[in-house]
Amino acid sequence: MLFVTMLTIDPARNEESFQAIRQLHPPSGISVVAKYGLFGGRDAAVVYEAADAAGAMAFLTGTLCKLTGVVDTETFAAIALQ
């Protein structure tokens, strides 16, 4: 399954946060597909694959939410439009 997590970052910790995202090392069972800095309401996005929603939730709460400067997240399950 494919997931997209949008992150809001504390502006005072922007550089630290983006560095943490760049150096992100996911646990076994998670494959990070892409990492993006964003302009707009959210500051960054991480696109990743997990076997199921439980694996994605564990990655979200155990890793992404604990990144330096992250103050809010929003996660979506995604499907390819082909």
MDTraj code that builds the backbone (N, CA, C; nanometers):
import mdtraj as md
import numpy as np

residues = "MET LEU PHE VAL THR MET LEU THR ILE ASP PRO ALA ARG ASN GLU GLU SER PHE GLN ALA ILE ARG GLN LEU HIS PRO PRO SER GLY ILE SER VAL VAL ALA LYS TYR GLY LEU PHE GLY GLY ARG ASP ALA ALA VAL VAL TYR GLU ALA ALA ASP ALA ALA GLY ALA MET ALA PHE LEU THR GLY THR LEU CYS LYS LEU THR GLY VAL VAL ASP THR GLU THR PHE ALA ALA ILE ALA LEU GLN".split()
xyz = np.array([
    [0.0836, -0.1178, 0.0000],
    [0.0000, 0.0000, 0.0000],
    [0.0882, 0.1244, 0.0000],
    [0.0387, 0.2273, -0.0663],
    [0.1121, 0.3538, -0.0762],
    [0.0482, 0.4572, 0.0159],
    [0.1323, 0.5323, 0.0862],
    [0.0856, 0.6350, 0.1790],
    [0.1593, 0.7659, 0.1547],
    [0.0901, 0.8759, 0.1808],
    [0.1491, 1.0094, 0.1714],
    [0.1242, 1.0785, 0.3049],
    [0.2309, 1.1197, 0.3710],
    [0.2174, 1.1967, 0.4950],
    [0.2668, 1.3378, 0.4696],
    [0.1790, 1.4337, 0.4963],
    [0.2114, 1.5755, 0.4856],
    [0.2501, 1.6225, 0.6257],
    [0.3584, 1.7004, 0.6338],
    [0.4081, 1.7455, 0.7634],
    [0.4063, 1.8976, 0.7738],
    [0.3689, 1.9459, 0.8902],
    [0.3827, 2.0873, 0.9230],
    [0.5006, 2.0983, 1.0190],
    [0.5888, 2.1918, 0.9892],
    [0.7139, 2.2059, 1.0635],
    [0.7179, 2.3408, 1.1340],
    [0.7703, 2.3410, 1.2551],
    [0.7926, 2.4648, 1.3296],
    [0.8899, 2.5512, 1.2495],
    [0.8490, 2.6727, 1.2080],
    [0.9356, 2.7571, 1.1251],
    [1.0726, 2.7843, 1.1871],
    [1.0801, 2.7866, 1.3175],
    [1.2079, 2.8125, 1.3841],
    [1.3044, 2.6946, 1.3703],
    [1.2526, 2.5793, 1.3275],
    [1.3370, 2.4593, 1.3179],
    [1.3407, 2.4033, 1.1759],
    [1.3105, 2.4893, 1.0784],
    [1.3031, 2.4479, 0.9379],
    [1.4239, 2.3681, 0.8919],
    [1.5423, 2.4229, 0.9057],
    [1.6615, 2.3573, 0.8519],
    [1.6874, 2.2238, 0.9201],
    [1.6725, 2.2198, 1.0525],
    [1.6897, 2.0941, 1.1261],
    [1.5903, 1.9889, 1.0781],
    [1.4665, 2.0333, 1.0574],
    [1.3602, 1.9415, 1.0160],
    [1.3863, 1.8848, 0.8777],
    [1.4224, 1.9714, 0.7833],
    [1.4485, 1.9230, 0.6479],
    [1.5704, 1.8309, 0.6452],
    [1.6683, 1.8579, 0.7279],
    [1.7848, 1.7693, 0.7363],
    [1.7432, 1.6325, 0.7897],
    [1.6567, 1.6310, 0.8902],
    [1.6083, 1.5041, 0.9456],
    [1.5297, 1.4258, 0.8406],
    [1.4507, 1.4950, 0.7601],
    [1.3749, 1.4282, 0.6533],
    [1.4707, 1.3729, 0.5481],
    [1.5700, 1.4515, 0.5097],
    [1.6687, 1.4045, 0.4109],
    [1.7390, 1.2766, 0.4584],
    [1.7666, 1.2678, 0.5874],
    [1.8422, 1.1554, 0.6435],
    [1.7527, 1.0436, 0.6969],
    [1.6258, 1.0494, 0.6664],
    [1.5277, 0.9536, 0.7169],
    [1.5661, 0.8099, 0.6809],
    [1.5695, 0.7232, 0.7814],
    [1.5982, 0.5811, 0.7621],
    [1.4777, 0.5024, 0.8139],
    [1.3931, 0.4551, 0.7229],
    [1.2726, 0.3845, 0.7670],
    [1.3048, 0.2459, 0.8230],
    [1.2174, 0.1949, 0.9074],
    [1.2373, 0.0604, 0.9612],
    [1.2091, -0.0459, 0.8547],
    [1.2428, -0.1674, 0.8857],
    [1.2148, -0.2802, 0.7979],
    [1.0648, -0.2857, 0.7673],
    [1.0310, -0.3108, 0.6422],
    [0.8904, -0.3180, 0.6028],
    [0.8359, -0.1890, 0.5464],
    [0.9138, -0.0816, 0.5554],
    [0.8735, 0.0483, 0.5008],
    [0.9736, 0.0876, 0.3933],
    [0.9222, 0.1298, 0.2799],
    [1.0071, 0.1771, 0.1706],
    [0.9687, 0.3211, 0.1381],
    [1.0606, 0.4144, 0.1605],
    [1.0333, 0.5547, 0.1286],
    [1.0510, 0.5728, -0.0219],
    [0.9460, 0.6208, -0.0866],
    [0.9440, 0.6397, -0.2314],
    [0.9973, 0.7778, -0.2682],
    [0.9584, 0.8805, -0.1899],
    [0.9993, 1.0179, -0.2201],
    [0.9831, 1.1053, -0.0965],
    [1.0605, 1.2152, -0.0963],
    [1.0524, 1.3172, 0.0090],
    [1.0480, 1.4517, -0.0618],
    [0.9551, 1.5386, -0.0222],
    [0.9392, 1.6678, -0.0887],
    [0.9300, 1.7807, 0.0130],
    [0.9905, 1.8939, -0.0180],
    [0.9626, 2.0190, 0.0513],
    [0.8465, 2.0831, -0.0235],
    [0.7568, 2.1489, 0.0477],
    [0.6365, 2.2048, -0.0136],
    [0.6243, 2.3540, 0.0129],
    [0.5563, 2.4220, -0.0756],
    [0.5150, 2.5603, -0.0549],
    [0.3645, 2.5570, -0.0355],
    [0.3142, 2.6207, 0.0691],
    [0.1701, 2.6204, 0.0930],
    [0.1394, 2.5897, 0.2374],
    [0.0263, 2.5267, 0.2602],
    [-0.0220, 2.4997, 0.3950],
    [0.0603, 2.3983, 0.4722],
    [0.1248, 2.3081, 0.4025],
    [0.2125, 2.2086, 0.4653],
    [0.3553, 2.2336, 0.4191],
    [0.4516, 2.1843, 0.4926],
    [0.5920, 2.2145, 0.4645],
    [0.6682, 2.1020, 0.3951],
    [0.6242, 1.9786, 0.4152],
    [0.6950, 1.8649, 0.3566],
    [0.5982, 1.7493, 0.3369],
    [0.6380, 1.6572, 0.2495],
    [0.5608, 1.5347, 0.2272],
    [0.6577, 1.4179, 0.2163],
    [0.6174, 1.3062, 0.2736],
    [0.6931, 1.1820, 0.2613],
    [0.5984, 1.0784, 0.2010],
    [0.6406, 1.0189, 0.0905],
    [0.5625, 0.9156, 0.0226],
    [0.6310, 0.7824, 0.0517],
    [0.5537, 0.6843, 0.0984],
    [0.6146, 0.5574, 0.1370],
    [0.5192, 0.4410, 0.1158],
    [0.5789, 0.3225, 0.1082],
    [0.5024, 0.1996, 0.0939],
    [0.5127, 0.1193, 0.2225],
    [0.3998, 0.0600, 0.2597],
    [0.3940, -0.0295, 0.3746],
    [0.3023, -0.1454, 0.3372],
    [0.3207, -0.2588, 0.4005],
    [0.2392, -0.3760, 0.3695],
    [0.0925, -0.3535, 0.4035],
    [0.0685, -0.2740, 0.5071],
    [-0.0694, -0.2509, 0.5495],
    [-0.0781, -0.1214, 0.6297],
    [-0.2010, -0.0847, 0.6657],
    [-0.2233, 0.0397, 0.7397],
    [-0.1567, 0.0361, 0.8775],
    [-0.1508, -0.0804, 0.9388],
    [-0.0870, -0.0906, 1.0709],
    [0.0623, -0.0591, 1.0617],
    [0.1282, -0.1067, 0.9576],
    [0.2703, -0.0763, 0.9379],
    [0.2924, 0.0712, 0.9121],
    [0.2033, 0.1306, 0.8329],
    [0.2125, 0.2743, 0.8052],
    [0.1926, 0.3549, 0.9331],
    [0.0967, 0.3139, 1.0153],
    [0.0703, 0.3848, 1.1409],
    [0.1897, 0.3750, 1.2351],
    [0.2526, 0.2593, 1.2394],
    [0.3710, 0.2432, 1.3251],
    [0.4842, 0.3342, 1.2780],
    [0.5045, 0.3445, 1.1458],
    [0.6072, 0.4341, 1.0909],
    [0.5723, 0.5793, 1.1206],
    [0.4461, 0.6138, 1.1041],
    [0.4008, 0.7503, 1.1302],
    [0.4258, 0.7893, 1.2756],
    [0.3756, 0.7098, 1.3670],
    [0.3852, 0.7470, 1.5086],
    [0.5237, 0.7231, 1.5676],
    [0.5946, 0.6229, 1.5170],
    [0.7254, 0.5903, 1.5723],
    [0.8407, 0.6675, 1.5118],
    [0.8210, 0.7204, 1.3908],
    [0.9311, 0.7881, 1.3219],
    [0.8937, 0.9283, 1.2756],
    [0.7949, 0.9396, 1.1882],
    [0.7655, 1.0699, 1.1272],
    [0.7208, 1.1746, 1.2290],
    [0.6331, 1.1360, 1.3204],
    [0.5851, 1.2328, 1.4201],
    [0.6942, 1.2754, 1.5181],
    [0.8007, 1.1965, 1.5263],
    [0.9098, 1.2267, 1.6195],
    [1.0255, 1.3015, 1.5542],
    [1.0145, 1.3324, 1.4250],
    [1.1207, 1.4079, 1.3588],
    [1.1323, 1.5477, 1.4194],
    [1.2508, 1.5995, 1.4246],
    [1.2779, 1.7323, 1.4777],
    [1.1873, 1.8367, 1.4142],
    [1.1159, 1.9118, 1.4954],
    [1.0385, 2.0251, 1.4474],
    [0.9016, 1.9947, 1.3909],
    [0.8632, 1.8692, 1.3791],
    [0.7311, 1.8358, 1.3249],
    [0.6255, 1.8678, 1.4300],
    [0.5277, 1.9501, 1.3911],
    [0.4226, 1.9892, 1.4847],
    [0.2863, 1.9321, 1.4478],
    [0.2706, 1.8840, 1.3233],
    [0.1424, 1.8274, 1.2814],
    [0.1645, 1.7414, 1.1578],
    [0.0805, 1.6398, 1.1418],
    [0.0862, 1.5555, 1.0226],
    [-0.0546, 1.5265, 0.9735],
    [-0.0631, 1.4893, 0.8472],
    [-0.1873, 1.4407, 0.7880],
    [-0.1468, 1.3324, 0.6889],
    [-0.2078, 1.2151, 0.7015],
    [-0.1673, 1.1010, 0.6199],
    [-0.2831, 1.0521, 0.5345],
    [-0.2489, 1.0157, 0.4110],
    [-0.3459, 0.9650, 0.3146],
    [-0.2983, 0.8313, 0.2609],
    [-0.3904, 0.7382, 0.2397],
    [-0.3608, 0.6198, 0.1591],
    [-0.3775, 0.6646, 0.0147],
    [-0.2915, 0.6160, -0.0741],
    [-0.2952, 0.6606, -0.2135],
    [-0.3086, 0.5405, -0.3069],
    [-0.3721, 0.5642, -0.4211],
    [-0.3822, 0.4615, -0.5244],
    [-0.3342, 0.5204, -0.6560],
    [-0.2710, 0.4374, -0.7364],
    [-0.2222, 0.4828, -0.8669],
    [-0.3399, 0.4953, -0.9631],
    [-0.3428, 0.6022, -1.0373],
    [-0.4446, 0.6213, -1.1402],
    [-0.3813, 0.5854, -1.2734],
    [-0.4200, 0.4737, -1.3281],
    [-0.3601, 0.4276, -1.4534],
    [-0.4650, 0.4053, -1.5584],
])
top = md.Topology()
chain = top.add_chain()
for i, resn in enumerate(residues, 1):
    res = top.add_residue(resn, chain, resSeq=i)
    for name in ("N", "CA", "C"):
        top.add_atom(name, md.element.get_by_symbol(name[0]), res)
traj = md.Trajectory(xyz[None], top)
